[in-house]
């Protein structure tokens, strides 16, 4: 067999348990990889600030992929490569989300911005990424540096209508996807083709080597989670009761 030289792990549901805890088993597995001379790093749909608390306990010295790889940062979380949402697409996304009355979050490489500190899913996100939002009245000053835009609502029917409106509004600029009961992922390549992965409703299962929450290496992963929706610049689509928009 070819010797393994690098393991790249997902975070939520892989290294972290459902309550966002990094277990001793996961730490131990990563430590054994280091001891064996195998490189280790992480990638996730999480924002950059939501990866910070994992760097030290996992002794990560390699680049890390945030927003499913559309933003690559070094272990100090300094950007190496950023693929941002075009400002025009970001503004149109905000307009549509405002029309549907959903809660909007905008992520830059170092900030989580929202207009509503009491938003329904804000406490969940704070626990998940271990960071507080920055409260703003207007997203306009941040449109040119938007890495990710999220729209959240517990109204599934509303999000279904929003998905259609978003797709019509963005056209070829970006792609909007609403996941159903499970988690749907994919990405846009440079030719604009959509590739779906982790699509629970179509039965797709991603096969990859990773470190699971019990600290064991496995070659199969089927992600689960609460429904998020979205697009990423050069990157992937997302999860749960939210819309994630990244070109």
KEZAMAR-481163 format. One record per residue: residue in one letter; x, y negated, z negated of N, C-alpha, C in turn. Coordinates in steps of 0.2 Angstrom, whole numbers, plus 5000, padded with zeros to 4 digits. Layout:
aXYZXYZXYZ;...
***
This chain:
x500450065000500050005000500449945000;x500249885003500549825003500549794996;x501149774994501149744987500749674987;x500449674981500049614980500549554978;x500549494981500949444979500549384976;x499949384977499549324975498749344974;x498549324968497849334967497449264966;x496949254970496549184969495849204967;x495749174961495049194958494549144958;x493949164959493349114957493349104950;x492949064948492949044941492249064937;x491749034939491049054936490849124938;x490749164932490449234933491049274935;x491649254935492249294937492749284931;x493049224930493449214924493049194918;x492549164919492049134914491449174913;x491249184907490549214906490049174908;x489349194907488849154908488749094904;x489049094898489049034894489648994894;x490049004900490648964902491248974897;x491349034894491849054890492349094894;x493049074893493549104895493749164890;x493649224892493749274887494549294886;x494649324881495349354879495549404885;x495049444887495149494892495449464899;x495049404901495249374907495949334906;x496149304900496749284899497349334899;x497149394896497649444896497749474903;x497249474907497349504914497849454918;x497649384917498049344921498849344918;x498849344912499549354909499949414912;x499549464913499949524916500149514923;x499749474927499849464933500549424933;x500549364929501149324929501749374927;x501649414922502249464920502449504926;x502049524930502149564936502449534942;x502549464941502749424946502249404952;x501649414950501149404955500849334954;x500849294959500549224959499849224957;x499649174954498949164952498649094952;x498049084955497749024955497049034955;x496648974956495948974956495648934961;x495048954963494648904968493948914965;x493548854967492848854964492448804968;x491848804967491348744970491348694964;x491648704959491748654953492048594956;x491948534953492348474954493048484951;x493448434953494148444951494148434943;x493748384940493848374933493548444929;x493148484933492948544929493348604929;x493948594932494548644932495048634927;x495048574924495648554920495748594914;x495148614911495248654905495548724906;x495548744912495848814914496548814915;x496848764917497548754919498048784914;x498048754908498548774903498448844900;x497848864898497748934896497848994901;x497848974907498049024912498649014915;x499048964913499748954915499848944922;x499348904925499348894933499848844935;x500248864939500748824942500748814950;x500248844953500148844960499548794961;x499448764967498848724969498248754968;x497748714966497048744964496548714969;x496048754971495548734976494948714973;x494748644972494148624970493648614976;x492948614974492448604979492548654984;x492648714982492748774987493348764992;x493848724990494348724994494348654998;x493848614998493848555002494348504999;x494548514993495048474989495548514986;x496148504988496748544985497148504980;x497248524974497548484969498148524966;x498648484964499148524960498948534953;x499348574949499148584942499048524938;x499248474940499148404936498548374939;x498148414943497548384946497648324951;x498248314953498348264958498248284965;x497848254969497648274976498248294980;x498248344983498748364989498348354995;x497748374996497348365002496648355000;x496348305003495648295001495248285008;x494648315008494248305014493548275012;x493448215013492948175010492348175015;x491748165012491148155016491148095020;x490948095026490948025030490447985026;x490647925025490247875022489547865024;x489447875031488747865034488347925032;x488647985032488248045030488148045023;x488548015019488448015011487847965010;x487847905014487347865012486647885015;x486647925020485947955023485748005018;x486248045015486048095010485748065004;x486048015002485747974996485047944997;x484947925003484347895005483747945005;x483948005008483448065008483248085001;x483848094997483748114990483248064986;x483448004987483047954984482247954986;x482147974992481447974995481048034991;x481448084990481148144986481148144979;x481448084976481448074969481848124965;x482348154968482748204964483348174961;x483648204955484148174952484848174956;x485148124957485748124961486448114957;x486948164959487548154956488048144962;x488548104961489048094966489748114963;x490148154966490848174963491348144968;x491848104965492448094968492948134966;x493548124967494148174965494248174958;x494048114954494148114947493548094943;x492948084946492348054943491748094944;x491248104939490648124940490148064939;x489848044944489347984944488648004944;x488247974940487547974940487247914938;x486547904940486247844937485747864931;x485747924930485247954925485647994920;x485847964914486148004909485748054906;x485048044906484548094904484248144909;x484648154914484448194920484348264917;x483848304920483648364918484248414917;x484648414922485248464922485948434920;x485948374918486548344915486848374909;x486448394904486748434899487048504901;x486748534906487048594908487748584912;x487748534916488348514919488948494915;x488748454909489248434904489548504901;x489148544899489348614896489848644901;x489648654907489948694912490648664914;x490648594915491348574918491748534912;x491448534906491748504900491948434901;x491548394904491648324906490948284906;x491048224904490448174904490348134910;x489748124912489648084918489848004917;x490047974922490047904922489347874925;x489047834921488447804922488547744927;x488147744933488247684937487547664939;x487447604941486747584944486747594952;x487347594955487347594962487947644964;x487847684969488347734971488747694977;x488547644979488847614985489547604985;x489847584979490647574979491047634980;x490647694979491047754979490847804985;x490547774990490347814996490947835000;x491447795000492047805004492447865001;x492347874995492747924991492347984989;x491747994992491348054989491648114992;x491748164987491948234988491348274989;x490848254985490248304984489648264981;x489048274984488448244982487948304980;x487648294974487248344972486548314971;x486048344973485348324971485048384967;x484748364961484448424956483748414955;x483348464955482648464953482448534951;x482048544946481748604945481148624949;x480948584953480348584958480648624964;x480548684965480848724971480448704977;x479848694977479448674983479648604985;x479848564981480048494983480748504986;x481148544983481848554986481848584993;x481348624994481248655001481048605006;x480648565004480448505009481048465010;x481348445005481948405005482548435010;x482548505009483048535014482948515021;x482248525023482048515030482248445032;x482048395028482148325029482948305029;x483348335025484048325025484348355031;x484148415034484448435040484248395046;x483648365046483448325051483848255051;x483948235045484248165044485048175046;x485348225044486048235045486248255052;x485848295055486048325062486648355062;x487148335066487748375067488348345062;x488148295058488648265054488848305048;x488348345046488448385040487848435040;x487948495036487448545036487148545029;x486548555028486148555021485848625021;x485948655015485748725014485448725007;x484848755007484448765000484448844999;x484848864993484848934992484148944988;x483949014989483349034986483449054979;x483249114977483249134971483949154969;x484449164974485149184972485549124975;x486249144975486749094977486949104984;x486949054988487149054995487749014996;x488249044999488849005001489049015008;x489448965011489648965017490148905018;x490348895025490748835026490648815033;x490848755035490848735042491648735044;x491748765049492448765052492548705056;x493148695059493248635063492848625069;x492548685071492148685077491348675076;x491248665069490548655067490148715066;x490448775066490048835066489948855058;x489348875057489248895050489348965048;x489648975043489849045041489549055034;x489049095033488749105026489149165023;x489249155016489549205012489149205005;x489149265002488849264995488049254996;x487749275002487049265003486649315000;x486449304994486049364990485449384994;x485149334997484449355000484549385006;x485149385010485249425016485649485014;x485849495008486149555005486949555007;x487249505009487949495010488349505003;x488849545003489249544997489949535000;x490249484996490949464998491449514995;x491949544999492349584996493049554996;x493349544990493949514989494249534982;x494849534982495249554976495149494971;x494949504965494849454960494949484953;x494949434948494949454941494249444938;x493949494936493249484934493249464926;x492649454923492649424917492849474911;x492949544913493249584908493949594909;x494249554913494949554914495249614919;x494749644923494949694927494949674934;x495449694938495449684945494949724949;x494649694953494149724957494149704964;x493849734969493849714976493149694978;x492649694974492049684976491749624972;x491449574974491049534970490449514973;x489849514969489249484972489049434967;x489049374969488949314965488249314964;x488049284958487349274956487349204952;x486849174951486849114948486149074949;x486149014946485548974947485548934954;x485048924957485048904964485348834965;x485848824969486148754970486148754978;x486148694980486148694988486648644990;x486848654996487248604999487748615004;x488148565005488648565010489348535008;x489848555010490548525008490948515014;x491348465014491748445019492348495020;x492348525026492848575027492748635022;x492248635019492148685013491448725013;x491248735007490748785007490048765004;x489548805004488948785001488848814995;x488448804991488448804984487848844981;x487648824976487248864971486648824968;x486148854965485648844961485048794961;x484848764956484248724956484548654958;x484948654963485248584965485448584972;x485548524975485748524982486448494981;x486948524984487648504984487748484992;x487948424993488148394999488848375000;x489248415004489848405006490048425013;x490248375017490248385024490748445026;
***
